Amino acid sequence: MPAVDGTISSFLDAIQEPDGSVSPGISQITTTNTVTTVPGQTHAQHNLKDLAVPENFSMVVPGIYRSSFPRAENFEYLKSKHFKSILVLVPDPYPEENMKFMKENNIQFFQVGMSGNKEPFVNVSDDTITKALKIAINPANHPLLIHCNRGKHRTGCLVGCIRKLQDWSLTMIFDEYRRFAHPKVRPLDQQFIELYDEREVVLLGRVYKWLPIKWYSANPKSGSHAAFRTCNGSVIGNANANANANGNRRISSMASLDSVNL
């Protein structure tokens, strides 16, 4: 188990393999009870290392994050991220303690309930994902946290569709989806992501200048957004190369829509 500064244990995944080993890909930070104070470190920085991070918490792009359902012990960590909005993808009534936390911290509440893709009769609709995307990519709502129950399947579908707006190849999209959904990958989720028609959101995003979504550049000094860097520092792939490889899916020309409703 790798250690940071000799005391803070960093894990790349909250999900364990059957043999107990940790799968790479998903970012989570856990801490030991003892933290050594670094000279010059503020009290707030020192305490931040002791905060409980929600399962499957990770940055999607700057301004958009994902996680599992936040619990009370996660509130202080979420507070440290200064979220402006939370987008909930479960249809159930939101817990009173979570609503109180958001009210106390002036966090906007959005709920786009979806039941998830489960065979044989339950499917996420395109309209539902489109509604959620309009909220998620609107910079006025950032920084924003997206979550469902486990931060895996419904959140994975929405994030996968965000990746389509970034011109990720399906190979990259499905790789990221599987890393978060492991060990319970749903083929229907991947099918939905592949078949989702993003043209309405693309048109709306261009009209309101929500697109393109900025890449988390691997080389900020180069002035180009060449690659997406994950929370653990590994580069997933080259944005331009993958966009070209996925040219059969890209939208070369946009058909006019009679109306676009926010």
CORZI-V12041 format. One record per helix or strand of 2 or more residues. SS is the DSSP state (a for helix, b for strand). FROM is the first residue (numbers start at 1). TO is the last residue. Records with the same first field share a line. If there is no record, write none. Layout:
SS->FROM-TO, FROM-TO
//
This chain:
b->3-4, 8-11, 28-29, 58-61, 64-67, 85-88, 108-111, 144-147, 227-229, 235-238
a->43-48, 72-80, 96-104, 126-136, 139-141, 153-165, 170-181, 187-195, 199-207, 220-222, 239-245
//
